[in-house]
Amino acid sequence: MRRKTHALLLAAVMISSGVWAQRNPEIVLWPEHQRAFIQDGPGLLLTPDQLEALVAMTSDERDTWIDEFLSKDPVSSTELNELTFGIERRRKLVHLDFVTLVDGRARLLFLNGPPLTRELVDCGQAFMPIEIWSYGTPTSPVPMVLYQSAPDRPYRLWFPSHSKMALYTKEMGYWLEQYEELKGLITAKRFDIQMCSMARRMDEVTGVEGLRKYKGNRPSDQDFMKFISAPSDLEAWARKASVTPLEKEVSVLETEDLEVVFPDRFQQRMVSRFMITIPSSAALEVMTEGDKSKYVLAVDGGILHQGRIHEDFRIFFEIEKPVDDVPIALTFERALRPDRLFITHLRVTDEVSGAEAYLSKGFRVPREPQYIEEPPLPADAVIALGEQLATQEVAGADSLLLIPPPSEVVLGLWRAEALVTGARIVKVKFNVDGATQMTRNGRPFTAELRLSKFPVEQVVKAIGVDDTGEEVASDEVILNQPRGALRVRIMEPERGVAVAGRVVSRAEVVVPEDKRVESVEFKVNEQSVSLLTRPPWQAEIEVPLGGAVSYLSVTATLDDGSRAEEVRFLNAPEYLEEVNVKLVELYTTVTDKSGRLAKGLTAADFVVKEDGRQQTLSKFELVEDLPLTIGIVVDTSGSMAESLAQAKLAALGFLENMITLRDKVFAVSFSSQPVLLIPSTEDVEAVKESLEDLVAAGMTTLHDAVVTSLYYFRGVRGRRALILLSDGDDTASSLEYRDALEYARQSGVSIYTIGLGVGGLNIKVKNKLTELAKETGGRNFMISKASELSGVYREIEEELRSQYLLAYSSDRPSPDGAFRMIEVKAAGGKYKARTIRGYYP
């Protein structure tokens, strides 16, 4: 009998912890009402035998069984079905604090209602995050410990059979072990008692003093099991659940069914698009700010995989109130691994009225994108995009919205997709920089568009037309917008070129993260010529005839009011033009014949030539601690499977040693396509976390990775270095190698390449890695195994902290568009000087 009881209790723990769900993954794909019955509350009321029997049934048999279970009113003396009402009441109780039932606290709430007491143990130096909940009766309470084992994990119930060590932080657990080993020699109080006023209470609740001194009245697992097991008396549970008190009654927000589609692939994951339609009858309340009225909605979500939280998120939507009452379609995306089962739980809240809706859905992410017609949307719906898709909305019937790409840098071909509502739009034209590239005459409205060879700012526009050819709606997105510190660069007319009459002026605007350009104004001699609000940033200007000196100014204003300006003199004499010439900066590594870094040199030891013409140094210094921006680029193609773990460890060690508070770093991975893991930041821990979850799979886009990574240096000044690790040649890039090399030359960024396990016969990739480093002033390393990476990173670190800065003003300041070769000699050739091979003025 004892064994049977223990087995039933063990089964109850497995069900409540999600283990049972992992062993029965097919439940995720059941019809949603069946899945929700098992996994979102009512399943906790069933015995293990009942659950196993349900799994073995056919779908029709399950429907019948569930209907019969819910229709059996355990309290027949009342008109109310206390069971179904109690289930909904407990679900509401749970949803006041939780989106899913994965958290141990949520399961306790569903099965037992609100606790008698709820104590918080907030002692971060001693204990993990802990709550103590008490159930039972006021005269005989049963306190239980719920703890969080890691910041991204849900709370779980602690059992007396577990070690108390799980409740302490690692540091405190270590010190308590030392304390107990030496307690005969130590007279001070226990360390946890010294640091936490709740330590004595934890001793009392767990029945354990410190780590291992067990009290005689220590609770047993069975004392806690009854609170997470199926109720033995369903009638008593239903009576109690139906009168569950709630802190607040929340009105229900009306919604349609949740739709999930998979329109595209992103790196090794599949783009999973979620769409929630709120009908016009939902009567959303309006927030008024000045003369504007808007809806404010929030979506709190949790995505589960194998019974555990895979991801949680919160997304806000602010939507200008349409003139008429129309449906609202909330749309957002997540990137999920293909061929895996997930469940999403969503709470949609009208932030003005407080009304809420709860939606859930189980699904399998397909292996390939499903280019199908978008889910049916009401013809007059407003489509609101959230988070990853940006903050846009399209109001009214017969509307169109162009989905932005998941990546900031887009190369080669881009599959553009337009979401269309209503029946009037029958055709969509896709334009790139004003020229139509493709027209789609039916759903799905998608098109593969060819972009510029290199990543430059481009505008893609989708135009929806009716059967007469009349434009109905349009939308556009900006691709490859330069990011970094706010800066304006006048690209045309070029400096030093004589111009007159009507000419085209073009500018580039580097925009900080999370900011957008409000306007760009072109002026000639302080007279405004053009005020633009959308790229391309170019305007036709009138330059006075006769060769008179004029000046062009371009001013960019951001949405936060910040401004940047560049001025260029037109037709200026040499002495005036010289003022605008920038120094050519050469970060130079100098080594002796043994490869050791040479220090102690002076400016007189260097000779710098540009296209064979000796230049005069304007600036010279040994740069050991100047701020540095580093890009870490890691190959995650399938061939890296055995080496990736060691490669990540080596990169993490390098970052810990190399990056100071004055430096910045970003990380990129590449397999079938390059992906920015984390943008430029001073937070080394954040970069390390972005590298930890990398998985090796897919092909190799080496060329695209080089260009994409270098693009993230746009707008970044000072010392810059890219560290690229790969184990093989390119197999899937949209760019040719010569194009990637040319882009690297133009970037002015030193590239350090590391070839891992590149075989002796693989001369092609060896030559590529060597040339990339040589042309940019970096260095190439060829190693046979990942364990050698730590040494390589140490050499790179030492080199980057021991460079000379040589700067000069070219004796040919006027740009001619040609590549200028640079040669640096140190101490008459006694030392080897390594820097960029040349530059474009």
C-alpha positions in Angstrom: 0.0 0.0 0.0 2.9 2.3 0.9 4.5 1.7 -2.5 1.2 2.5 -4.3 0.8 5.7 -2.4 4.3 6.8 -3.2 3.9 6.0 -6.9 0.7 8.1 -7.0 2.4 11.0 -5.3 5.4 10.7 -7.6 3.0 10.8 -10.6 1.3 13.9 -9.2 4.7 15.6 -8.9 5.5 14.7 -12.5 2.2 16.1 -13.8 2.6 19.4 -11.9 6.2 19.9 -12.9 5.7 19.3 -16.6 7.6 16.0 -16.8 4.3 14.2 -17.7 3.8 16.7 -20.5 7.3 16.0 -21.9 6.5 12.3 -22.0 3.3 12.9 -23.9 4.3 15.6 -26.4 1.5 14.8 -28.8 -0.9 16.6 -26.4 0.3 19.9 -27.8 -1.3 19.2 -31.2 -4.6 18.1 -29.8 -7.6 20.3 -30.6 -7.1 23.4 -28.4 -10.0 22.8 -26.0 -8.7 19.3 -25.4 -5.1 20.5 -24.8 -6.3 23.3 -22.5 -8.4 20.9 -20.5 -5.3 18.7 -19.8 -2.6 21.3 -19.4 -4.3 24.6 -18.4 -6.0 23.7 -15.1 -8.7 20.9 -15.2 -6.1 18.3 -15.8 -4.8 18.9 -12.3 -8.1 17.6 -11.0 -7.6 14.2 -12.6 -5.8 11.1 -11.2 -2.8 9.7 -13.1 -4.9 6.8 -14.2 -7.6 9.1 -15.7 -4.9 11.1 -17.5 -3.3 8.0 -19.0 -6.7 6.8 -20.1 -7.4 10.2 -21.9 -4.1 10.0 -23.8 -5.0 6.6 -25.1 -8.4 7.7 -26.4 -9.3 8.9 -29.9 -10.1 12.5 -30.4 -13.8 11.9 -30.5 -13.7 9.7 -27.4 -11.8 12.5 -25.5 -14.5 15.0 -26.5 -17.1 12.8 -25.1 -15.2 12.1 -21.9 -14.4 15.8 -21.3 -18.0 16.8 -21.9 -19.3 14.2 -19.5 -16.7 15.1 -16.8 -17.6 18.8 -17.0 -21.4 18.2 -17.1 -21.4 16.0 -14.0 -22.5 18.6 -11.5 -21.0 17.4 -8.2 -23.5 19.6 -6.2 -26.8 18.7 -7.7 -28.8 20.6 -5.1 -28.0 23.9 -6.7 -28.8 25.4 -10.2 -25.1 26.3 -10.6 -22.6 23.8 -11.9 -20.0 24.4 -9.2 -17.4 22.4 -11.0 -17.3 24.4 -14.2 -17.8 27.6 -12.4 -15.1 26.7 -9.9 -12.7 25.9 -12.7 -13.2 29.3 -14.3 -13.1 31.0 -10.9 -9.7 29.5 -10.1 -8.4 30.3 -13.6 -9.3 33.9 -13.0 -7.4 33.8 -9.7 -4.3 32.4 -11.4 -4.5 34.9 -14.2 -4.4 37.9 -11.9 -0.7 37.1 -11.4 0.3 34.5 -14.0 -0.1 33.9 -17.7 0.6 30.1 -17.5 0.4 27.3 -14.9 4.1 26.4 -15.2 4.9 28.4 -12.1 4.5 26.3 -8.9 2.6 29.2 -7.3 0.1 29.2 -10.1 -0.6 25.5 -9.6 -1.1 25.9 -5.9 -3.6 28.7 -6.5 -5.6 26.6 -8.9 -5.8 23.6 -6.7 -6.1 25.3 -3.3 -7.1 28.9 -3.8 -5.5 31.9 -2.1 -3.0 31.0 0.7 -3.6 31.8 4.3 -0.3 33.8 4.4 2.3 34.7 1.8 5.7 35.7 3.1 8.6 37.1 1.0 12.2 36.1 1.8 14.1 38.9 0.3 17.7 38.2 1.3 19.7 38.1 -2.0 23.0 37.5 -0.3 21.8 34.4 1.5 18.9 32.8 -0.2 17.5 32.4 -3.7 14.2 34.3 -4.3 11.8 32.6 -2.0 8.1 32.8 -0.9 6.6 31.0 2.0 2.9 30.0 1.5 0.7 28.6 4.2 -2.4 26.5 3.6 -4.5 24.4 6.0 -6.4 26.2 8.8 -5.4 29.3 10.9 -4.9 27.1 13.9 -2.9 24.4 12.1 -1.2 26.0 9.1 1.1 24.1 6.7 3.9 26.4 5.5 5.5 25.5 2.2 8.6 27.0 0.5 8.5 28.0 -3.2 11.9 29.1 -4.7 13.4 30.3 -7.9 16.5 28.4 -8.9 17.6 30.9 -11.5 16.4 34.4 -12.7 14.7 33.0 -15.8 13.1 30.0 -14.1 9.6 29.7 -12.6 9.1 29.1 -8.9 9.0 25.5 -7.8 7.8 23.8 -4.6 10.6 22.6 -2.3 10.2 19.2 -0.7 11.8 18.0 2.6 13.5 15.2 0.8 15.4 17.8 -1.2 18.6 19.3 0.1 18.3 22.7 1.8 21.3 23.7 -0.2 19.0 24.4 -3.2 17.5 27.3 -1.2 20.8 29.1 -0.6 22.9 31.1 -3.0 26.1 29.3 -4.2 28.2 31.6 -2.1 26.2 31.2 1.1 26.0 27.4 0.6 29.8 27.3 0.4 30.2 29.4 3.5 27.7 27.3 5.5 29.6 24.1 4.5 32.8 25.7 5.9 30.9 26.8 9.0 29.6 23.3 9.7 33.0 21.7 9.2 34.6 24.2 11.6 31.6 24.9 13.9 33.6 23.6 16.9 36.1 26.3 16.3 33.8 29.2 15.3 31.8 31.1 18.0 30.0 33.5 15.7 26.4 33.1 14.6 25.7 31.2 11.4 26.5 33.3 8.4 23.0 33.2 7.0 21.5 34.3 10.4 23.9 37.3 10.4 22.8 38.4 6.9 19.1 37.5 6.8 16.4 38.2 9.4 14.3 35.4 7.8 16.9 32.7 8.3 15.4 31.4 11.6 12.0 31.3 9.9 13.5 29.2 7.1 14.9 26.8 9.7 11.4 26.5 11.2 9.6 26.0 7.8 12.0 23.4 6.4 12.7 21.7 9.7 16.4 22.0 9.1 18.8 24.2 11.0 21.5 25.5 8.7 22.3 22.9 6.1 21.9 19.5 7.7 20.7 19.6 11.3 17.3 18.0 11.0 14.6 18.8 13.6 12.3 16.1 15.1 9.2 17.8 13.8 10.5 18.1 10.3 7.6 17.9 7.7 7.4 15.1 5.2 6.9 15.1 1.5 3.4 13.7 2.1 2.5 16.8 4.1 3.0 18.9 0.9 1.9 16.4 -1.7 -1.7 16.6 -0.8 -1.7 20.3 -1.9 -0.5 19.5 -5.4 -2.3 16.2 -6.0 -5.8 15.7 -7.5 -8.4 16.3 -4.9 -9.8 13.2 -3.3 -13.2 14.8 -2.9 -14.1 16.5 -6.2 -17.4 17.8 -4.7 -15.7 19.5 -1.8 -13.2 21.1 -4.2 -15.9 22.4 -6.5 -17.9 23.9 -3.6 -14.8 25.7 -2.3 -13.5 26.7 -5.8 -16.9 28.2 -6.9 -16.7 30.8 -4.0 -13.0 31.6 -4.5 -12.5 35.3 -3.5 -10.8 37.5 -6.0 -8.9 40.7 -5.2 -10.6 42.3 -8.2 -13.1 41.3 -10.8 -11.7 41.7 -14.3 -14.0 42.3 -17.2 -13.6 40.0 -20.3 -12.1 41.5 -23.5 -13.7 40.0 -26.5 -11.2 38.5 -29.0 -11.2 36.1 -32.0 -9.1 32.9 -32.1 -5.4 33.2 -32.1 -3.7 32.6 -35.5 -0.1 31.4 -35.9 1.7 31.4 -39.3 5.3 30.8 -40.4 6.1 33.1 -43.3 9.9 33.1 -43.3 13.2 31.7 -42.0 15.6 33.7 -39.8 19.0 32.1 -39.4 18.5 28.7 -37.8 15.0 29.6 -36.7 11.6 30.0 -38.2 9.7 33.3 -38.1 6.5 32.6 -36.1 3.8 35.3 -36.6 1.0 35.6 -34.0 -2.2 37.5 -34.9 -5.0 38.4 -32.5 -8.1 40.0 -33.8 -10.2 42.2 -31.5 -13.6 42.7 -33.0 -15.3 46.1 -33.1 -17.9 44.8 -30.7 -15.2 44.6 -28.0 -15.7 48.3 -27.3 -12.2 49.3 -26.5 -11.9 52.4 -24.3 -10.0 55.4 -25.6 -7.1 57.3 -24.0 -7.1 61.0 -24.9 -3.8 63.0 -25.0 -4.4 66.6 -26.2 -6.3 66.3 -29.4 -5.3 62.7 -30.0 -7.3 59.6 -29.1 -5.8 56.2 -29.1 -6.2 52.6 -27.9 -3.5 51.3 -25.6 -3.2 47.5 -25.5 -0.6 45.1 -24.0 0.2 41.5 -24.7 1.9 39.5 -21.9 3.1 36.2 -23.3 4.7 33.0 -22.4 6.0 30.3 -24.9 6.4 26.8 -23.4 8.5 24.0 -24.8 8.5 20.5 -23.1 6.6 21.8 -20.1 9.1 24.6 -19.4 9.1 28.3 -20.2 11.1 28.9 -23.4 10.5 32.7 -23.6 8.3 35.3 -22.0 7.6 38.8 -23.2 5.5 41.9 -22.9 4.5 44.0 -26.0 2.7 47.3 -26.0 0.5 48.6 -28.9 -0.6 52.2 -29.2 -3.1 52.7 -32.0 -4.7 55.9 -33.1 -8.4 55.5 -32.9 -10.0 55.0 -36.3 -12.9 57.2 -37.3 -15.2 54.2 -37.4 -15.4 51.3 -35.0 -13.4 48.6 -36.7 -11.6 45.4 -35.7 -8.0 45.6 -34.4 -5.5 42.9 -35.5 -2.5 42.8 -33.1 0.5 41.2 -34.9 3.9 40.3 -33.5 6.7 37.7 -34.3 9.0 35.4 -32.4 11.9 33.4 -33.8 11.5 29.7 -32.9 13.5 26.6 -33.8 11.9 24.4 -36.5 10.4 21.0 -36.0 9.6 21.6 -32.3 6.4 21.7 -30.3 5.4 24.9 -28.5 2.5 26.2 -26.5 1.9 30.0 -26.3 -0.2 31.6 -23.6 -1.2 35.2 -24.0 -3.0 37.8 -21.9 -4.3 40.7 -23.9 -5.1 43.8 -21.8 -7.0 47.0 -22.6 -4.7 49.2 -20.6 -7.4 51.9 -20.4 -10.4 49.8 -19.1 -8.5 46.9 -17.6 -10.5 44.3 -19.6 -8.5 41.2 -20.3 -8.5 38.2 -22.6 -6.6 34.9 -22.3 -5.6 33.0 -25.4 -3.5 29.9 -25.8 -2.5 27.6 -28.7 -0.3 24.5 -29.2 1.6 24.2 -32.5 4.5 22.7 -34.2 7.0 24.9 -36.0 7.5 23.6 -39.6 10.9 22.8 -41.1 10.3 25.2 -44.0 8.4 28.5 -44.4 4.8 28.3 -45.3 4.1 30.9 -47.9 0.4 30.7 -47.6 -2.3 33.4 -47.7 -2.4 35.3 -44.5 -5.0 34.3 -41.9 -8.5 35.7 -42.7 -8.8 39.2 -41.4 -11.8 41.4 -41.2 -12.0 43.6 -44.3 -11.8 46.8 -42.4 -9.3 45.8 -39.7 -6.5 48.0 -38.3 -3.3 46.0 -38.3 -1.0 46.9 -35.5 2.6 45.7 -35.5 4.4 45.1 -32.2 8.0 44.9 -31.0 10.2 43.1 -33.6 8.0 44.4 -36.4 8.3 48.0 -35.3 5.5 50.3 -34.1 3.3 51.0 -37.1 -0.4 50.6 -37.8 -2.6 50.7 -40.9 -6.1 51.9 -40.3 -9.3 51.4 -42.2 -10.7 49.0 -44.8 -8.6 47.9 -47.8 -5.3 48.6 -46.3 -1.7 47.4 -46.8 1.2 47.0 -44.5 4.8 46.1 -45.5 6.5 43.8 -43.0 10.0 45.0 -42.1 12.9 42.4 -42.3 14.0 40.7 -39.1 17.6 41.9 -39.6 19.0 45.4 -39.7 21.3 44.5 -42.6 19.8 43.0 -45.7 22.0 41.7 -48.6 21.3 40.5 -52.0 17.8 39.2 -52.3 15.1 40.1 -49.8 11.6 38.5 -49.7 9.2 41.4 -49.1 5.8 40.6 -47.7 2.7 42.9 -47.6 -0.3 42.2 -45.3 -3.4 43.2 -47.1 -7.0 43.6 -45.7 -10.2 44.0 -47.7 -11.1 42.8 -51.1 -10.4 46.0 -53.1 -6.6 45.5 -53.5 -6.0 42.8 -56.1 -2.5 43.6 -57.1 0.7 44.8 -55.2 3.6 46.6 -56.8 7.0 46.4 -55.1 9.3 49.3 -55.7 13.0 49.7 -54.7 14.2 53.3 -54.6 11.3 54.4 -56.7 11.6 51.8 -59.4 9.1 48.9 -59.7 10.9 45.5 -59.5 8.0 43.1 -59.3 4.2 43.0 -59.3 2.1 40.4 -57.6 -1.4 39.7 -59.0 -2.7 37.6 -56.1 -2.1 36.3 -52.6 0.3 35.8 -51.0 1.6 39.3 -51.8 5.3 38.5 -51.5 8.2 39.2 -53.8 12.0 38.6 -53.9 13.6 41.9 -54.5 17.2 42.5 -55.6 19.0 45.1 -53.6 22.3 47.0 -54.0 25.5 44.9 -54.0 26.7 46.5 -50.8 24.4 47.3 -47.8 23.3 50.9 -48.5 20.2 52.8 -47.3 17.3 51.9 -49.6 13.6 52.4 -49.5 11.2 49.6 -50.4 7.6 50.5 -51.1 4.6 48.3 -51.6 1.7 49.8 -53.5 -1.7 48.1 -53.5 -4.0 48.8 -56.5 -7.5 47.8 -57.5 -8.7 46.1 -60.7 -8.7 49.5 -62.5 -5.1 50.2 -61.6 -5.9 52.9 -59.1 -3.7 53.1 -56.0 -5.7 52.0 -52.9 -3.0 51.9 -50.2 0.8 51.9 -49.8 3.5 51.4 -47.2 7.3 51.5 -47.2 10.3 50.4 -45.1 13.9 51.7 -44.9 16.6 49.0 -45.3 20.2 49.2 -44.0 19.8 52.5 -42.2 23.2 53.4 -40.8 23.3 53.2 -37.0 25.7 54.8 -34.5 26.4 58.2 -33.0 24.3 60.9 -34.8 26.2 62.2 -37.8 25.6 63.7 -41.2 28.0 63.1 -44.2 27.7 64.9 -47.5 28.4 62.3 -50.1 27.7 64.5 -53.2 28.9 66.8 -54.6 32.4 65.5 -53.7 34.8 67.7 -52.0 37.0 69.7 -54.4 34.9 69.1 -57.5 33.9 72.2 -59.4 30.1 72.4 -59.8 27.6 75.0 -61.1 24.0 75.2 -62.0 21.5 72.5 -61.0 23.2 69.5 -59.4 22.1 66.6 -57.2 23.3 66.6 -53.6 23.2 63.4 -51.5 23.8 62.9 -47.8 24.1 60.0 -45.4 22.6 60.2 -41.9 23.9 57.9 -39.2 21.1 57.4 -36.6 21.4 56.2 -33.0 19.6 53.1 -31.9 15.9 53.5 -31.1 15.8 56.9 -32.8 14.4 58.0 -36.1 15.0 60.9 -38.5 12.3 63.6 -38.2 13.7 65.7 -41.1 16.7 66.5 -43.2 17.1 70.0 -44.6 19.4 71.1 -47.5 20.5 74.7 -47.6 22.7 76.7 -50.1 24.1 79.9 -48.7 21.6 79.7 -45.8 18.7 79.5 -48.2 16.5 76.4 -47.7 16.4 74.2 -50.8 14.6 71.1 -49.6 13.1 69.6 -46.4 12.8 65.8 -46.5 11.1 63.4 -44.1 12.0 60.2 -45.8 15.1 58.8 -47.5 16.8 58.9 -49.9 18.4 62.0 -48.5 19.1 63.8 -51.7 17.9 67.0 -53.3 18.5 69.0 -56.4 20.3 72.2 -55.5 21.2 75.4 -57.5 24.8 76.4 -57.4 25.6 80.0 -58.5 27.3 80.2 -61.9 30.7 81.8 -62.4 32.6 79.8 -60.0 31.7 81.9 -57.0 32.4 80.3 -53.6 29.2 78.9 -52.0 28.5 76.6 -49.1 26.1 73.7 -48.8 24.7 72.7 -45.3 22.7 69.5 -44.6 21.0 69.3 -41.2 19.4 66.2 -39.7 16.8 66.5 -36.9 15.8 63.4 -34.9 12.5 62.7 -33.2 14.0 63.7 -29.8 15.0 67.1 -31.1 18.7 66.4 -31.4 20.5 67.7 -34.5 23.6 67.2 -36.5 25.0 69.2 -39.5 27.7 69.1 -42.0 28.9 72.0 -44.2 30.7 71.8 -47.5 32.2 74.6 -49.5 31.5 74.5 -53.2 34.1 75.7 -55.7 36.4 76.7 -52.8 40.0 77.7 -53.3 42.7 75.3 -52.1 43.5 77.2 -48.9 39.8 77.1 -47.9 39.3 73.5 -49.0 42.3 72.4 -46.9 40.3 73.2 -43.7 37.9 70.4 -44.5 40.4 67.7 -45.2 40.4 65.0 -42.5 43.5 63.2 -41.2 44.3 59.8 -42.6 44.7 57.7 -39.4 46.8 54.5 -39.5 46.7 52.2 -36.5 50.0 50.3 -37.0 51.4 47.2 -35.4 55.2 47.0 -35.4 57.2 43.8 -34.7 60.8 42.7 -34.8 62.2 39.8 -36.8 61.1 37.4 -34.1 57.5 38.6 -34.2 57.8 40.4 -30.8 56.0 43.7 -30.5 58.3 46.7 -30.8 57.8 49.6 -28.4 59.7 52.8 -27.6 59.7 54.0 -31.2 59.3 57.7 -32.0 57.8 59.6 -34.9 61.2 60.0 -36.5 61.4 56.2 -36.8 58.5 56.1 -39.3 58.2 56.8 -43.0 54.7 56.9 -44.5 54.1 56.9 -48.2 50.9 57.3 -50.2 51.0 56.0 -53.7 54.8 56.3 -53.4 54.8 60.0 -52.2 56.2 60.5 -48.7 53.8 62.2 -46.2 54.4 64.4 -43.2 53.0 63.0 -39.9 50.6 65.4 -38.1 50.0 63.1 -35.1 51.9 60.3 -33.5 51.4 58.2 -30.3 51.6 54.7 -28.8 48.0 53.7 -28.2 47.8 51.3 -25.3 44.5 52.4 -23.7 42.5 54.4 -26.3 38.8 53.3 -26.6 38.3 50.3 -28.9 35.2 48.9 -30.7 35.4 45.2 -31.4 33.2 42.9 -33.5 33.2 39.2 -32.6 32.1 37.1 -35.6 31.6 33.3 -35.1 30.9 30.7 -37.7 28.0 28.5 -36.5 27.6 26.3 -39.6 27.1 22.6 -39.2 30.8 21.8 -39.6 31.4 23.7 -36.3 29.4 21.2 -34.2 32.5 19.7 -32.5 34.4 22.9 -32.0 31.7 25.5 -31.2 31.6 24.9 -27.4 35.3 25.4 -27.1 35.2 28.4 -29.4 32.6 30.1 -27.3 34.6 29.6 -24.1 37.7 31.1 -25.7 35.7 34.1 -27.0 34.2 34.6 -23.5 37.7 34.6 -21.9 39.0 37.1 -24.5 36.1 39.5 -23.8 36.6 39.3 -20.0 40.3 40.2 -20.3 40.1 42.6 -23.2 37.1 44.8 -22.8 37.4 47.8 -20.4 34.7 50.3 -19.4 35.8 52.5 -22.2 35.4 49.9 -24.9 32.4 48.5 -26.9 31.8 45.2 -28.5 29.1 43.6 -30.6 28.6 39.9 -31.7 27.5 38.3 -35.0 27.0 34.7 -35.8 26.7 33.2 -39.3 25.6 30.0 -40.9 23.0 30.1 -43.6 22.9 33.9 -43.0 24.6 36.4 -40.7 22.7 37.4 -37.5 23.5 40.2 -35.1 23.4 38.6 -31.7 23.9 41.8 -29.7 24.5 45.4 -30.9 27.5 47.5 -29.7 27.5 47.7 -26.0 29.9 48.1 -23.0 28.1 45.3 -21.1 30.4 42.3 -21.5 28.1 40.0 -19.6 25.3 40.7 -22.1 27.6 39.8 -25.0 28.7 36.6 -23.2 25.0 35.6 -22.7 24.3 36.2 -26.4 27.1 33.7 -27.3 26.2 31.0 -24.9 23.1 29.6 -26.7 24.7 29.3 -30.2 24.1 26.0 -32.0 26.0 24.7 -35.0 23.7 24.0 -38.0 23.3 25.2 -41.6 25.6 26.3 -44.4 28.4 28.9 -44.4 27.9 32.6 -45.6 31.4 33.8 -45.0 31.3 36.6 -47.5 28.0 38.0 -46.4 29.2 37.8 -42.7 32.2 39.9 -43.5 30.2 42.7 -45.1 27.3 42.5 -42.6 29.7 42.7 -39.6 31.7 45.6 -41.1 28.4 47.5 -41.7 27.8 47.6 -38.0 30.9 49.9 -37.7 29.2 52.6 -39.7 29.2 55.8 -37.7 31.8 54.4 -35.3 35.0 56.4 -35.0 38.4 55.6 -33.4 40.0 52.2 -33.2 38.0 49.4 -34.7 38.8 45.7 -35.1 36.8 42.7 -36.4 37.7 39.2 -35.2 36.4 36.5 -37.5 36.4 32.8 -36.7 35.5 30.2 -39.4 36.4 26.6 -40.2 35.5 26.5 -43.9 34.9 28.2 -47.2 31.8 30.0 -48.2 28.9 27.8 -49.5 25.8 30.1 -49.5 26.6 33.9 -49.7 24.8 36.3 -51.9 28.1 38.2 -52.4 31.2 37.2 -54.2 34.5 37.2 -52.3 36.0 40.0 -54.4 33.0 42.2 -53.4 33.5 41.4 -49.7 37.2 42.2 -50.0 36.5 45.5 -51.7 34.0 46.4 -48.9 36.6 45.5 -46.3 39.1 47.8 -48.0 36.6 50.7 -47.9 35.7 50.1 -44.2 39.0 51.0 -42.7 38.5 48.3 -40.0 41.3 45.9 -39.1 40.2 42.3 -39.6 41.8 39.5 -37.5 40.9 36.2 -39.2 41.1 32.7 -37.5 41.0 29.6 -39.6 40.0 26.6 -37.4 40.9 23.2 -38.7 41.2 24.4 -42.3 42.9 21.5 -44.0 46.2 21.8 -45.9 44.4 21.3 -49.3 41.8 24.0 -48.6 44.0 26.7 -50.1 41.1 28.8 -51.3 39.7 29.6 -47.9 43.2 30.0 -46.4 44.0 32.6 -49.1 40.8 34.5 -48.4 41.4 34.7 -44.7 45.0 35.7 -45.2 44.1 38.4 -47.8 41.3 39.9 -45.7 43.7 40.3 -42.8 46.6 41.6 -44.9 44.5 44.2 -46.8 43.0 45.7 -43.6 46.1 45.7 -41.3 45.0 42.8 -39.2 46.5 39.4 -38.9 45.6 35.8 -39.9 45.9 32.8 -37.6 45.6 29.1 -38.7 45.0 26.6 -35.9 44.2 22.9 -35.9 41.9 22.7 -32.9 39.7 24.9 -30.8 41.8 24.5 -27.7 44.4 26.8 -29.4 42.0 29.7 -29.6 42.8 31.0 -26.1 46.4 31.6 -27.2 45.3 33.3 -30.4 43.0 35.7 -28.5 45.8 36.5 -26.1 48.0 37.5 -29.0 45.3 39.7 -30.6 44.6 41.3 -27.2 48.3 42.2 -26.8 48.6 43.5 -30.3 45.5 45.7 -30.0 46.8 47.3 -26.8 50.3 48.0 -28.3 49.7 49.9 -31.6 51.1 53.2 -32.9 48.8 55.8 -34.3 50.2 57.6 -37.3 48.1 60.4 -38.8 48.7 62.7 -41.7 47.0 65.1 -44.1 47.4 63.8 -47.6 49.3 66.1 -49.9 46.5 65.4 -52.4 43.4 66.5 -50.4 41.0 66.6 -53.4 39.3 63.2 -53.8 39.7 61.5 -57.1 37.8 58.3 -56.3 40.8 56.0 -56.8 42.2 53.6 -54.2 45.4 55.1 -52.6 48.1 52.6 -51.6 49.9 53.1 -48.3 53.3 51.9 -47.3 54.8 52.3 -43.8 58.4 51.6 -42.9 59.7 51.5 -39.3 63.4 52.2 -38.4 64.5 52.0 -42.0 63.0 48.5 -42.4 64.6 47.1 -39.3 61.0 46.4 -38.0 57.9 45.1 -39.8 55.1 47.6 -39.8 51.6 46.3 -40.4 48.6 48.6 -41.2 45.9 49.0 -43.9 47.0 48.5 -47.4 45.3 51.7 -48.6 42.1 53.8 -48.5 39.5 55.5 -50.6 39.6 59.3 -50.0 
